[in-house]
């Protein structure tokens, strides 16, 4: 006889790129998770993917919430569906992982967070960069005052243009909520704010560029936070170069730090010295992006299983308030106070 609990039963809703590349393969290989269900409006597509990963059941998205035998739901659906589906899943007693953004408005994020607290269930958002070791190390250095008072933070995520033969939901404003600022700006701004303790923004300016679609291809966001730190974040999904580029830099009164790779310099003995902490060598051939998702999903699984506490994503209310103000700034051509 054993008192060991059965593995929690998971469903992944949405079998697009992020589901196929990250969530489904990572969850399917875990011994402490029963990936029991895949769900998508395109049931034949979902069935093909389920067969590939050995998932037994494929059902429509609206059926997932009616199932009492599921413990957790991973939502990889279009952005406009995140809030409603997350709240419904939480009210049905399920733990919820939501791909970013958690909702398209700060009020929507607040509703999801409140539903999670009321239900006593974990809510995790797909900000996977927080689980990269070098980013966690940089955050700890900043929190410890190693580079002094932070006065400026820079960030960027530039991805190369990908030829498409037909439009998808990411080019539809009502479904995606926006373009590059939602897709790349949400994680980039979250990273910059998280590195320095998530100070509250006070004013923001934004310029966006549109191309062949009604949503923006690029955005530059400049904002100030309480305490006077200046932030600048540049994102684009039409970057012309050999590789995508992703970076962050934090500048303080006693030093500066940047990544990737992680580099930290401090003023010691009258000159800047390299004080970069040594990072563990990566294992195997897994890239940092995939490894961060593996760590993030492990965090969620441990929360679902009751083996670890999961922090409420309340800071996403502030993030989406900033995103909304940035879009307003771009539309009105002026600085916006928060």
C-alpha positions in Angstrom: 0.0 0.0 0.0 1.1 3.6 -0.6 -0.2 7.0 0.2 1.5 8.6 -2.8 -0.8 10.9 -4.7 -1.5 10.3 -8.4 0.2 12.7 -10.8 -1.9 15.8 -11.5 -3.8 15.6 -14.8 -3.1 18.5 -17.2 -4.7 19.8 -20.3 -3.0 22.1 -22.9 -5.5 24.3 -24.8 -4.1 25.6 -28.0 -1.7 23.6 -30.2 0.0 26.4 -32.0 3.8 27.0 -32.1 4.4 27.7 -28.4 2.3 24.7 -27.4 4.1 22.3 -29.9 7.6 23.6 -29.2 7.5 24.1 -25.4 4.5 23.1 -23.4 3.5 19.8 -24.9 6.9 18.1 -25.2 8.1 19.4 -21.8 5.0 18.2 -20.0 4.8 14.9 -21.9 8.2 13.8 -20.8 7.6 14.4 -17.1 7.0 11.5 -14.8 5.1 13.6 -12.2 2.5 14.9 -14.7 -0.2 13.2 -16.6 -0.6 15.2 -19.8 -4.1 13.8 -20.3 -5.8 16.1 -22.8 -5.0 18.3 -25.8 -7.5 20.8 -27.0 -7.9 23.1 -30.0 -10.6 24.4 -32.3 -8.8 22.5 -35.0 -9.5 19.0 -33.7 -7.7 17.0 -36.5 -4.6 19.1 -36.0 -4.7 18.5 -32.2 -5.2 14.7 -32.8 -2.1 14.6 -35.0 -0.1 16.3 -32.3 -1.6 14.1 -29.5 -0.6 11.0 -31.4 3.0 12.3 -31.7 3.3 12.9 -28.0 1.2 10.0 -26.7 -1.6 12.1 -25.3 -4.7 10.0 -25.0 -7.6 12.4 -25.5 -8.4 15.4 -27.7 -11.5 17.5 -26.9 -12.9 20.9 -27.8 -11.8 23.9 -25.7 -15.2 24.5 -24.1 -15.2 20.8 -22.9 -12.0 21.3 -20.9 -13.7 23.5 -18.3 -16.5 21.0 -17.8 -14.1 18.2 -17.0 -13.8 17.4 -13.2 -10.9 15.0 -13.7 -8.4 17.7 -14.8 -6.2 19.5 -12.2 -4.5 22.1 -14.3 -4.9 23.9 -17.6 -2.2 25.5 -19.8 -3.7 28.2 -22.1 -1.8 28.8 -25.3 -4.7 30.4 -27.0 -4.9 33.8 -28.8 -4.4 36.8 -26.5 -8.0 38.0 -26.4 -9.2 34.7 -25.0 -6.7 34.5 -22.1 -8.7 36.5 -19.5 -12.1 34.8 -20.0 -10.7 31.2 -20.2 -8.4 31.7 -17.2 -11.2 33.0 -15.0 -13.5 30.2 -16.1 -10.8 27.6 -15.4 -10.1 29.0 -12.0 -13.8 29.1 -11.1 -13.9 25.5 -12.1 -11.2 24.7 -9.6 -8.3 24.3 -11.9 -4.8 25.7 -11.6 -3.9 27.8 -14.6 -0.8 28.6 -16.7 -1.5 31.5 -19.1 0.9 32.5 -21.9 1.7 36.2 -21.9 0.0 38.5 -21.7 -2.1 37.3 -18.8 -4.9 39.6 -20.1 -5.1 42.5 -22.5 -6.0 45.2 -19.9 -4.8 45.9 -16.3 -8.4 45.4 -15.2 -8.5 42.0 -16.9 -5.3 40.9 -15.2 -6.7 42.0 -11.9 -9.8 39.8 -12.5 -7.7 36.8 -13.2 -5.5 37.4 -10.1 -8.6 37.8 -8.0 -10.2 34.6 -9.4 -7.0 32.7 -8.5 -7.0 34.0 -4.9 -10.7 33.2 -4.5 -10.3 29.7 -5.8 -7.1 29.1 -4.0 -5.4 27.9 -7.2 -2.1 28.8 -8.8 -1.9 31.3 -11.6 1.3 31.5 -13.6 2.1 33.7 -16.6 4.5 32.7 -19.3 7.3 35.2 -18.5 10.0 32.5 -18.9 13.0 34.9 -18.9 12.6 35.2 -15.1 13.9 31.6 -14.9 17.1 32.1 -16.8 20.0 31.7 -14.3 22.0 34.7 -15.6 18.9 36.9 -15.3 18.2 35.8 -11.8 21.8 36.4 -10.9 21.7 39.9 -12.3 18.5 40.7 -10.4 20.1 39.5 -7.2 23.1 41.7 -7.8 20.9 44.8 -8.3 18.8 44.0 -5.3 22.0 43.7 -3.2 23.1 47.2 -4.2 26.2 45.9 -6.0 25.9 48.5 -8.8 24.6 51.3 -6.6 21.4 53.2 -7.3 19.9 52.3 -10.7 19.4 55.4 -12.9 18.8 53.8 -16.4 17.7 50.5 -17.9 17.8 49.5 -21.5 16.2 46.6 -23.2 15.5 45.2 -26.7 14.0 42.2 -28.5 14.5 42.3 -32.2 13.3 39.4 -34.3 13.9 38.8 -38.0 11.0 39.2 -40.4 9.5 35.8 -41.3 7.7 35.5 -44.7 4.1 34.4 -44.3 1.7 33.2 -47.0 -1.4 34.2 -45.1 -2.3 36.3 -42.1 -2.9 34.8 -38.7 -4.5 36.0 -35.5 -1.3 37.9 -34.5 -2.1 40.4 -37.3 -5.6 41.0 -36.0 -5.8 43.9 -33.5 -9.0 42.6 -31.8 -7.6 39.2 -31.2 -3.9 39.9 -30.6 -4.4 43.2 -28.8 -1.6 44.7 -30.8 1.6 43.8 -32.6 5.3 43.9 -31.6 4.5 45.9 -28.4 2.3 43.1 -27.2 4.2 40.2 -28.6 7.8 41.3 -27.7 7.3 44.4 -25.6 5.4 42.7 -22.8 8.2 40.2 -22.0 11.0 42.8 -22.7 9.4 45.5 -20.4 8.6 42.8 -17.8 12.3 41.8 -17.8 13.6 45.4 -17.4 11.2 46.1 -14.6 11.7 42.7 -12.8 15.5 43.1 -12.9 15.2 46.3 -10.7 12.3 45.3 -8.4 9.3 46.5 -10.5 9.2 50.2 -9.6 6.0 52.0 -10.6 6.1 53.9 -13.9 5.1 57.6 -13.7 5.1 58.7 -17.4 5.6 57.1 -20.8 6.2 58.0 -24.4 5.9 55.6 -27.3 6.4 55.6 -31.1 5.2 52.7 -33.2 5.8 51.7 -36.8 3.3 49.8 -39.0 3.9 48.0 -42.2 1.7 45.6 -44.2 -0.7 44.8 -41.3 -3.0 46.8 -39.0 -0.8 46.0 -36.0 2.6 47.6 -35.4 5.9 46.0 -36.6 8.1 47.9 -34.2 7.8 50.1 -31.1 10.1 52.2 -29.0 9.0 52.9 -25.4 10.5 55.4 -23.1 9.3 55.7 -19.5 10.3 57.0 -16.1 9.7 55.2 -12.8 9.3 56.4 -9.2 12.8 57.3 -8.0 13.7 58.8 -11.3 15.1 55.8 -13.3 14.8 56.1 -17.1 13.8 53.1 -19.2 14.1 52.6 -22.9 12.8 49.5 -24.7 13.0 48.8 -28.4 11.1 45.9 -30.1 10.6 44.8 -33.7 9.5 41.8 -35.5 10.9 43.0 -38.8 14.6 43.2 -37.9 17.0 42.7 -40.8 20.1 40.9 -39.6 21.6 37.4 -39.5 20.2 36.6 -36.1 17.6 37.9 -33.6 18.9 40.2 -30.9 17.8 40.2 -27.3 19.5 42.2 -24.5 19.1 44.2 -21.3 21.5 46.6 -19.6 21.2 48.1 -16.1 23.3 51.2 -15.2 23.9 52.3 -11.6 25.9 54.9 -9.8 28.6 52.3 -8.8 28.5 49.9 -11.8 26.7 48.5 -14.7 25.5 45.1 -16.0 24.3 43.6 -19.2 23.2 40.4 -20.8 23.5 38.1 -22.7 26.1 37.2 -21.9 26.1 38.3 -18.3 28.7 41.0 -17.7 29.0 43.1 -14.5 31.4 45.9 -13.9 32.0 47.9 -10.7 34.1 50.9 -9.7 36.8 49.5 -7.5 40.0 51.2 -6.6 39.3 54.1 -8.9 38.7 52.0 -12.0 36.0 49.7 -13.4 36.7 46.0 -12.8 34.9 42.9 -14.2 33.1 41.3 -11.3 30.8 39.0 -13.3 29.7 36.0 -11.2 30.6 32.7 -12.7 27.6 30.9 -14.2 27.1 27.1 -14.4 28.0 25.6 -17.8 24.8 24.7 -19.8 24.0 21.0 -19.9 23.4 19.2 -23.1 22.3 21.0 -26.2 19.2 22.8 -24.9 19.1 26.5 -25.7 18.6 29.0 -22.9 15.0 29.8 -24.1 13.8 26.2 -23.9 15.7 25.6 -20.6 13.9 28.7 -19.1 10.5 27.3 -20.1 11.4 24.0 -18.6 12.2 25.7 -15.3 9.0 27.8 -15.5 6.8 24.8 -16.1 8.6 23.0 -13.2 7.6 25.9 -11.0 4.0 25.6 -12.1 3.9 21.8 -11.7 5.3 22.1 -8.2 2.7 24.7 -7.4 -0.1 22.4 -8.7 1.2 19.5 -6.7 1.4 21.5 -3.5 5.2 21.1 -3.3 5.9 24.9 -3.6 4.2 28.2 -3.1 3.4 30.1 -6.3 3.6 33.9 -6.2 0.6 35.8 -7.4 1.3 37.6 -10.7 -0.1 40.9 -9.4 2.8 42.9 -11.0 1.2 42.1 -14.4 -1.5 44.7 -13.6 1.1 47.4 -13.5 2.7 46.0 -16.7 -0.4 46.0 -18.7 -1.3 49.5 -17.4 2.0 50.7 -18.8 1.4 48.9 -22.2 -2.0 50.6 -22.4 -0.5 54.0 -21.7 2.2 53.4 -24.3 -0.4 52.7 -27.0 -2.2 55.8 -26.0 1.0 57.8 -26.2 1.7 56.4 -29.7 -1.9 57.2 -30.8 -2.0 60.7 -29.4 1.7 61.6 -30.2 2.4 62.8 -26.7 3.8 61.8 -23.3 1.2 60.1 -21.0 1.2 60.2 -17.2 0.3 57.1 -15.3 
